[in-house]
Amino acid sequence: FKKIIDYIKSNNINYLFISGDLYEHQHIRNTTIEYINNLFKEIENTKIFIAPGNHDPYLNNSMYANFKWNKNVIIFDSNIKKYSFEDVDIYGYGFTDFYCEESKINELKIENENKINILVMHANLDQTDNNGYNDVKTKELEKIGFNYIALGHIHKRNFEDNILKNIIYPGSTIALGFDETGNKHGVIEGEFNNKDLKLKFIPLDDKEFCVINLDVTNIISKEELIEKINTLDLIENNYYELIFIGKRNF
């Protein structure tokens, strides 16, 4: 998280969008929020927008509702809100429970199409089974016409394979487990030149979770297995899960 703040300071980023799951509601400590907020104070010229998600909903007893956040932090609740600046309007809404059964997409309407319009929200995009996590469809979002949509919820980024190029899951900022293998982690940086949007991925995490399948059919002892493992080309900062396949002969 500190790497993100340092990057923002070094590159004079105007806006920071956090689309939910910043913390775990049931486990968050006040000292952690103080640490986060103190980092936000280091980028006072950056406006920070947070759309709470299913892990960090805007509850009455939440840190979002009860902590005194720095003045550059804006936290959305369940009501759609718009914040206007000279060249951009920023819309958003967040979870106020651990589920969001009814999406408010139908209530979203761009008020000034001459400006850059951005939406920040936590959502479950294009899933066949609606599971109560603000389920929305890409076609619905396209009709509204936002120039950029900052999404949260899915831990894997869709930046490289997203044909639309402006409805973006940045993914989790760090690798969290072996269910997130083979995926670099970081943030998405965007720049508008009028309404021409350029995006790039900024890697921040120096470790990955990796799974290796190792055929043991021709290995005849534990000692030989250890020798085989020691010959694997492993990167020091990564975490590895070894799956032994084939016939076991010892």
C-alpha positions in Angstrom: 0.0 0.0 0.0 2.9 2.4 0.8 4.3 1.6 -2.7 1.1 2.9 -4.2 1.3 6.1 -2.2 4.9 6.6 -3.1 4.1 6.1 -6.7 1.3 8.7 -6.5 3.7 11.2 -4.9 6.4 10.7 -7.5 4.0 11.0 -10.4 1.6 13.7 -9.2 -1.5 11.6 -9.7 -4.7 13.6 -9.4 -7.1 10.9 -8.4 -7.0 7.6 -6.6 -9.9 5.1 -7.0 -10.3 2.3 -4.5 -13.2 0.1 -5.6 -13.8 -1.8 -2.3 -12.3 -4.5 -0.2 -9.8 -2.1 1.3 -10.0 -4.1 4.5 -11.9 -6.9 6.2 -14.7 -5.4 8.3 -14.6 -8.2 11.0 -10.9 -8.1 11.5 -9.8 -4.5 10.9 -7.9 -2.7 13.6 -8.1 1.0 14.4 -4.3 1.2 14.2 -4.4 -0.2 10.6 -6.9 2.5 9.6 -4.7 5.1 11.2 -1.8 3.9 9.2 -3.8 4.0 6.0 -5.1 7.5 6.7 -1.7 8.8 7.6 -0.5 7.7 4.2 -3.5 9.4 2.6 -2.3 12.6 4.4 1.0 12.3 2.4 -0.9 12.8 -0.8 -3.2 15.7 0.1 -3.3 17.0 -3.5 -4.7 13.7 -4.6 -8.5 13.2 -4.3 -9.3 9.7 -3.0 -12.6 8.0 -3.8 -13.5 4.7 -2.1 -16.5 2.6 -3.1 -17.0 0.1 -0.2 -17.5 -3.6 -1.2 -18.7 -6.8 0.3 -15.7 -7.2 2.6 -15.7 -3.6 3.8 -19.3 -2.4 3.6 -20.4 1.0 4.8 -22.1 -0.1 8.0 -23.1 2.1 10.9 -20.3 0.5 13.0 -17.8 0.5 10.2 -14.5 2.4 10.0 -15.9 4.2 7.0 -18.7 5.7 9.2 -16.9 6.3 12.4 -13.3 7.1 11.7 -12.3 10.7 11.0 -10.7 10.4 7.5 -8.5 13.0 6.0 -10.2 15.8 4.0 -9.0 14.4 0.6 -10.9 11.1 1.2 -14.4 10.7 -0.2 -16.3 7.5 0.7 -19.5 6.5 -1.2 -22.5 4.9 0.5 -25.5 3.2 -1.1 -26.7 6.4 -2.7 -25.4 7.3 -6.1 -23.4 10.5 -5.8 -21.6 12.7 -8.3 -18.6 14.9 -7.5 -17.8 17.6 -10.1 -14.4 19.1 -10.9 -13.3 21.4 -13.7 -12.9 18.7 -16.4 -14.3 15.5 -14.9 -17.4 14.2 -13.1 -16.9 11.3 -10.8 -19.9 9.0 -9.9 -20.0 6.2 -7.5 -21.9 4.1 -4.9 -20.9 1.4 -2.4 -22.1 -1.6 -0.4 -23.9 -0.9 2.8 -24.2 -4.6 3.7 -22.2 -7.7 2.9 -24.4 -8.2 -0.1 -25.8 -5.8 -2.7 -28.8 -7.6 -4.1 -30.1 -4.8 -6.4 -27.8 -3.0 -8.7 -28.5 0.7 -9.2 -27.2 0.8 -12.7 -30.7 1.8 -14.0 -30.5 4.9 -11.8 -27.1 6.1 -13.2 -27.3 8.9 -15.8 -24.5 11.1 -17.1 -25.4 14.7 -16.6 -22.8 16.4 -18.7 -21.5 14.4 -21.7 -19.1 17.2 -22.6 -16.9 16.3 -19.5 -14.9 13.2 -18.7 -17.2 10.9 -16.8 -15.9 8.3 -14.4 -17.7 5.6 -12.3 -16.2 3.9 -9.2 -18.0 0.9 -7.9 -17.7 -2.6 -6.5 -19.5 -5.0 -8.8 -19.8 -8.6 -10.2 -19.5 -8.2 -13.9 -21.1 -10.5 -16.5 -21.7 -13.5 -14.2 -24.3 -16.1 -15.3 -25.4 -16.8 -11.7 -26.4 -13.7 -9.8 -24.9 -14.0 -6.3 -25.8 -10.7 -4.7 -22.6 -8.8 -5.2 -24.0 -5.9 -7.3 -24.4 -8.0 -10.5 -24.1 -5.9 -13.6 -23.7 -6.5 -17.3 -21.2 -4.9 -19.6 -23.9 -4.0 -22.1 -25.7 -2.1 -19.4 -22.6 -0.1 -18.6 -21.8 0.6 -22.2 -25.3 2.2 -22.7 -24.6 4.7 -20.0 -21.4 5.9 -21.7 -18.8 6.4 -19.0 -15.3 7.2 -20.2 -13.8 5.0 -17.5 -15.2 2.6 -14.9 -13.1 1.6 -12.0 -14.3 -1.8 -10.7 -13.6 -3.8 -7.6 -14.4 -7.4 -6.5 -12.6 -9.7 -8.8 -9.0 -10.3 -7.7 -7.6 -10.9 -11.2 -7.1 -7.9 -13.4 -8.8 -7.8 -16.9 -6.6 -5.0 -18.3 -4.8 -7.0 -21.0 -7.7 -9.0 -22.3 -10.4 -6.4 -21.9 -11.6 -5.4 -25.4 -13.4 -2.3 -24.1 -10.3 -0.9 -22.5 -12.3 1.3 -20.2 -14.2 -1.0 -17.8 -11.3 -2.2 -15.6 -10.7 -4.6 -12.8 -7.2 -3.8 -11.6 -7.1 -7.0 -9.5 -5.7 -7.3 -6.0 -2.6 -5.2 -5.3 -0.7 -8.1 -3.8 -0.7 -11.9 -4.3 -2.9 -13.4 -1.6 -2.8 -17.1 -2.2 -2.4 -20.1 -4.6 -5.8 -19.3 -6.1 -4.2 -16.2 -7.7 -1.3 -17.9 -9.6 0.5 -16.5 -12.6 -0.8 -13.0 -12.3 1.3 -9.9 -11.7 -0.2 -7.5 -9.1 -0.2 -3.8 -8.9 -2.3 -0.8 -10.0 -3.7 0.6 -13.3 -2.6 4.1 -14.2 -4.8 6.1 -16.5 -4.3 9.4 -18.3 -6.9 11.4 -20.3 -6.0 13.7 -23.2 -9.4 15.3 -23.7 -11.4 12.0 -23.9 -8.6 9.9 -25.3 -7.7 7.4 -22.5 -4.4 5.8 -22.1 -3.9 3.0 -19.5 -0.9 1.1 -18.3 -0.3 -1.5 -15.6 2.1 -0.6 -12.8 3.5 -3.8 -11.1 4.1 -3.3 -7.4 4.3 -6.7 -5.8 7.6 -8.5 -6.1 6.3 -12.0 -5.4 4.0 -14.5 -7.0 2.2 -17.7 -5.9 3.2 -20.5 -8.3 2.1 -24.1 -8.8 4.6 -26.7 -10.2 3.6 -30.2 -11.4 6.4 -32.6 -10.8 6.3 -36.1 -12.3 7.7 -38.7 -9.8 7.2 -41.8 -12.0 10.9 -42.3 -12.6 12.0 -41.3 -9.1 12.8 -44.2 -6.8 13.6 -42.7 -3.4 12.9 -39.7 -1.2 16.5 -38.6 -1.5 16.2 -38.5 -5.3 13.0 -36.5 -5.0 14.8 -34.0 -2.8 17.6 -33.7 -5.4 15.0 -33.2 -8.1 13.3 -30.4 -6.2 16.7 -28.7 -5.6 17.3 -28.5 -9.3 14.1 -26.6 -9.9 14.6 -23.0 -11.1 12.8 -21.1 -8.2 12.7 -17.4 -7.6 13.5 -16.5 -4.0 10.6 -14.1 -3.3 7.9 -16.4 -4.7 5.8 -19.0 -3.0 5.6 -22.4 -4.6 3.1 -25.3 -4.3 4.6 -28.6 -5.6 2.1 -31.2 -6.9 3.5 -34.7 -7.4 2.0 -36.5 -10.3 2.5 -39.9 -11.9 3.2 -43.3 -10.2 4.8 -43.3 -6.8 7.6 -45.9 -6.5 8.8 -45.3 -2.9 
